[in-house]
Amino acid sequence: MRQFRRMAYPYIVWISLLIVTPMLLILIYAFTTTGNNVASIRFSLINFEKFFSDVIFLDVLRRSLVIAVVTTIICVIVGYPVAYIIANSAEEKKFTLILLITIPTWINMLVRTYAWLGILQDDGIINTMLGFLGLGPLKMIHTSFAVILGMVYNFIPFMILQIYTSLTKMDKSLLEAASDLGANKVQAFLKITLPLSLPGIISGITLVFLPAVSSFFIPKLLGGGQYVLIGNVIESQFLTSGNWNFGSAISFIMAVIIMLSMYITKKIDRGAEKGEEA
Amino acid sequence: MKKNRKILSKIIMLGIMVFFYMPIVYTIVFSFNSKRSLTHWSGFSLEWYEKMLSNSSMMDALWTTISIAILATIISTIVGTITAIGLSKSNRILKAIVERINDFPIMNPEIVTAISLLMFFSALGVQKGYLTMLVAHVMFCIPYVMLSVSPKLRSLDPNLADAALDLGATPYQAFIKVIIPQIMPGIISGALVAFTMSFDDFIISYFVTGNGVSNISILVYTMSKRVNPSINALSTIIIFVITVVLLVINIVPVVRKKKEG
């Protein structure tokens, strides 16, 4: 079978070139300043100083985190009941409902985000309907509301599917056992269903938080040109102002924040499991 | 009590479906609007479809999207499958290293992968355009193909290929006639994931393209600054094609099963 081993070698060259080298480039750029060449490379923290000493950038970072956290919380609160209802419906209905949840995710994200543009306008369909009721018009487009709505719309299917998967894996006889032992429905849900679906919630949080914190086209399309999140700052550093060193440093900071939050989420998950055992 | 619960479930499901499909229906409806507006309906027309067909940048973007998705799917499926098979026979350390590195494009925010590739192509002095976009798509598709092929290889009986070799098959024959057919379901689902990842990609394509080469996502992003119902027309066609393909993929096996059962 050794003959087959060689088949992996070309790909090893490929990933060294196209994954490892580019990632190293981010590190090198982040810790150097412009005007360096390879021969006289000098490491510095100046890009990080620039970021953390500027109130505007810190404010953008804070706003990005708040928006991503709010989006994630909404996705859990709305996604959980939906996943729960689907997991408890009849078999043939389950299939249709999951298909209905999946279809939008296969349609281009840009197209789906663009679709909200008309709906949220000052004279769009929502404000027209509010007008009939004698309400509004509400300012929706180019607000944080529009940005969060766009993110929830794009990312909530991931949350629903993750929670749904963990709910269907659950052993239903546990619930029967609980009710035999005198637990009511609420108790059974809190003590059995919820803890057992926690892994689904955790991976759902990961799948929502990560794209939400780094998104740049949703704030641009629905928040307007003035609405800046951390992803937009990175975009402009690379595509308009051309300061790759600073842009790399911001990407590095963002990647570290994401890794830290994943780590903390996993810790909480494990802590909760241990708490259950005790 | 039970009845109330059922009604509540129905209301929640109805609400979420309206939330999911309202923008899609809205896009479709306004692609047939006779005026340049996304808010006021003024009659049915096919004007925006004609405009779309005669708009060369839209047709180019459509062609770029489809051709890159097909090429990236073919290349990444072949390379991903071959590599996964090679790794399944390699030692654990090498396997673990490749898997960790493969995690980077999957776990990293897309914008980080995008800027890393942008800097890489610039460092090489490569002219950015169609080719860089294709290379980038192949790069982020292969890990997904490997993710869906590898589990199939793990459940494959390692003695099968050995038996084929003992019986006089060349390694090539053993590969084509024994291993590949056994892992076909994994290869097909990997190819499907690769195709949709490539077809839908915006962020990475946006950073690594140049020379005026755009895919549909980039086009929507740059054109959406002005109201342009041609985007709705293009979106409607994409929505229609994807929905039909998805329904066929999902419903055909069910119908077949029912007939057999």
Boltz contact constraints between the chains, C-beta under 6 A:
constraints:
  - contact:
      token1: [A, 1]
      token2: [B, 89]
      max_distance: 6.0
  - contact:
      token1: [A, 3]
      token2: [B, 171]
      max_distance: 6.0
  - contact:
      token1: [A, 4]
      token2: [B, 85]
      max_distance: 6.0
  - contact:
      token1: [A, 4]
      token2: [B, 86]
      max_distance: 6.0
  - contact:
      token1: [A, 4]
      token2: [B, 89]
      max_distance: 6.0
  - contact:
      token1: [A, 5]
      token2: [B, 86]
      max_distance: 6.0
  - contact:
      token1: [A, 5]
      token2: [B, 89]
      max_distance: 6.0
  - contact:
      token1: [A, 5]
      token2: [B, 90]
      max_distance: 6.0
  - contact:
      token1: [A, 7]
      token2: [B, 82]
      max_distance: 6.0
  - contact:
      token1: [A, 7]
      token2: [B, 85]
      max_distance: 6.0
  - contact:
      token1: [A, 7]
      token2: [B, 86]
      max_distance: 6.0
  - contact:
      token1: [A, 8]
      token2: [B, 83]
      max_distance: 6.0
  - contact:
      token1: [A, 8]
      token2: [B, 86]
      max_distance: 6.0
  - contact:
      token1: [A, 8]
      token2: [B, 87]
      max_distance: 6.0
  - contact:
      token1: [A, 8]
      token2: [B, 90]
      max_distance: 6.0
  - contact:
      token1: [A, 11]
      token2: [B, 83]
      max_distance: 6.0
  - contact:
      token1: [A, 15]
      token2: [B, 101]
      max_distance: 6.0
  - contact:
      token1: [A, 18]
      token2: [B, 139]
      max_distance: 6.0
  - contact:
      token1: [A, 19]
      token2: [B, 101]
      max_distance: 6.0
  - contact:
      token1: [A, 19]
      token2: [B, 104]
      max_distance: 6.0
  - contact:
      token1: [A, 22]
      token2: [B, 116]
      max_distance: 6.0
  - contact:
      token1: [A, 22]
      token2: [B, 117]
      max_distance: 6.0
  - contact:
      token1: [A, 22]
      token2: [B, 120]
      max_distance: 6.0
  - contact:
      token1: [A, 23]
      token2: [B, 116]
      max_distance: 6.0
  - contact:
      token1: [A, 25]
      token2: [B, 116]
      max_distance: 6.0
  - contact:
      token1: [A, 25]
      token2: [B, 119]
      max_distance: 6.0
  - contact:
      token1: [A, 25]
      token2: [B, 120]
      max_distance: 6.0
  - contact:
      token1: [A, 26]
      token2: [B, 116]
      max_distance: 6.0
  - contact:
      token1: [A, 81]
      token2: [B, 12]
      max_distance: 6.0
  - contact:
      token1: [A, 82]
      token2: [B, 16]
      max_distance: 6.0
  - contact:
      token1: [A, 85]
      token2: [B, 9]
      max_distance: 6.0
  - contact:
      token1: [A, 85]
      token2: [B, 13]
      max_distance: 6.0
  - contact:
      token1: [A, 99]
      token2: [B, 250]
      max_distance: 6.0
  - contact:
      token1: [A, 103]
      token2: [B, 243]
      max_distance: 6.0
  - contact:
      token1: [A, 103]
      token2: [B, 246]
      max_distance: 6.0
  - contact:
      token1: [A, 104]
      token2: [B, 20]
      max_distance: 6.0
  - contact:
      token1: [A, 106]
      token2: [B, 242]
      max_distance: 6.0
  - contact:
      token1: [A, 106]
      token2: [B, 246]
      max_distance: 6.0
  - contact:
      token1: [A, 107]
      token2: [B, 239]
      max_distance: 6.0
  - contact:
      token1: [A, 107]
      token2: [B, 242]
      max_distance: 6.0
  - contact:
      token1: [A, 108]
      token2: [B, 200]
      max_distance: 6.0
  - contact:
      token1: [A, 108]
      token2: [B, 217]
      max_distance: 6.0
  - contact:
      token1: [A, 110]
      token2: [B, 202]
      max_distance: 6.0
  - contact:
      token1: [A, 110]
      token2: [B, 217]
      max_distance: 6.0
  - contact:
      token1: [A, 110]
      token2: [B, 220]
      max_distance: 6.0
  - contact:
      token1: [A, 110]
      token2: [B, 221]
      max_distance: 6.0
  - contact:
      token1: [A, 111]
      token2: [B, 235]
      max_distance: 6.0
  - contact:
      token1: [A, 114]
      token2: [B, 220]
      max_distance: 6.0
  - contact:
      token1: [A, 114]
      token2: [B, 224]
      max_distance: 6.0
  - contact:
      token1: [A, 115]
      token2: [B, 23]
      max_distance: 6.0
  - contact:
      token1: [A, 115]
      token2: [B, 26]
      max_distance: 6.0
  - contact:
      token1: [A, 115]
      token2: [B, 27]
      max_distance: 6.0
  - contact:
      token1: [A, 116]
      token2: [B, 23]
      max_distance: 6.0
  - contact:
      token1: [A, 118]
      token2: [B, 38]
      max_distance: 6.0
  - contact:
      token1: [A, 118]
      token2: [B, 39]
      max_distance: 6.0
  - contact:
      token1: [A, 119]
      token2: [B, 26]
      max_distance: 6.0
  - contact:
      token1: [A, 121]
      token2: [B, 39]
      max_distance: 6.0
  - contact:
      token1: [A, 123]
      token2: [B, 39]
      max_distance: 6.0
  - contact:
      token1: [A, 124]
      token2: [B, 39]
      max_distance: 6.0
  - contact:
      token1: [A, 214]
      token2: [B, 109]
      max_distance: 6.0
  - contact:
      token1: [A, 214]
      token2: [B, 111]
      max_distance: 6.0
  - contact:
      token1: [A, 217]
      token2: [B, 221]
      max_distance: 6.0
  - contact:
      token1: [A, 221]
      token2: [B, 224]
      max_distance: 6.0
  - contact:
      token1: [A, 231]
      token2: [B, 111]
      max_distance: 6.0
  - contact:
      token1: [A, 234]
      token2: [B, 111]
      max_distance: 6.0
  - contact:
      token1: [A, 238]
      token2: [B, 115]
      max_distance: 6.0
  - contact:
      token1: [A, 251]
      token2: [B, 112]
      max_distance: 6.0
  - contact:
      token1: [A, 251]
      token2: [B, 115]
      max_distance: 6.0
  - contact:
      token1: [A, 255]
      token2: [B, 112]
      max_distance: 6.0
